[in-house]
Amino acid sequence: MTENVNESLAGYANLAFQSAFAVYVLALFLFVANFALTRTKATERTLVTVGAPTGPGRIETVPKKPLGERLGNMGASVLVVGIGAHVGAIVLRGFATHRFPLGNMYEFVTMACAAAMVVGMIFLRGEKYRQMWAFLLVPVVILMFLAGTILYADAAPVVPALRSYWLPIHVTVVSTGAGVFMVAGVCSLLFLLRTHADRKGIEAITRRLPDAETLDRLAYRTSIIGFPIFGAGVILGAIWAEAAWGRFWGWDPKETVSFITWVVYAAYLHARATSGWRDTKAAWINVAGFVGMMFNLFIINMVVSGLHSYAGLS
């Protein structure tokens, strides 16, 4: 048995993670079916007559929901179950290791995906945004698959360098900001897809999505939330670096790319507020910021050697 690790709780944490992943995959299929079956015009409902067709015993017709709408409702319901299991996996992992569960890439990605799902539940609630879940769940499912396979690390105490009260403060803020930016990036990608639908001949598909203005507004609002959160994470990391290494900033690869990513998002917010850049130009900057975030997560952590090499990979 690993020192200071509750193996039973660690097993339950893994089971909760696997359950959340399975539920997300199911929800993805349901939302894809909902997206495919949703009509581009106003939904027409089949009328089902109950009771006698005429006379005093006649009961008025009851509208029957289309199959696509029913599948979408099912997807929204199972999504809540998946998020509950997802959060439960994080909590159980923390209790199992007697620390905050953010000591390696597996735990970081799990937290970031949970943040993206919670933010999605806040901003994408209601039938108006339901078709967007078919796209947001794709990166979440991919990241969780990578977390559960390539990035997975057994429950264990963290390395001595991470045994600090700054771990839950700094890494929680950064992972939350990454999750918020994931939602913003998907919104900008859908905005670009919606804007260029006529050129690509896919207007019949993108018409099921919210209008371009709504998608752009969602990307902007979520970025406004993610920008100060991620920025605070960078600042808190600098404070931790001073306490751990005796300097606030050393241009370590992780620090450098994090700062560049934050600057890219600052450029997006500035461009979004600037006349002439509010359309596709600003959206491309937002997408570039999301790409930088993923590059920082995978390439910098797994390929480049630096002071932040705590991926937990063998």
Order of alpha helices (4+ residues) and beta strands (2+ residues): alpha-beta-beta-alpha-alpha-alpha-alpha-alpha-alpha-alpha-alpha-alpha
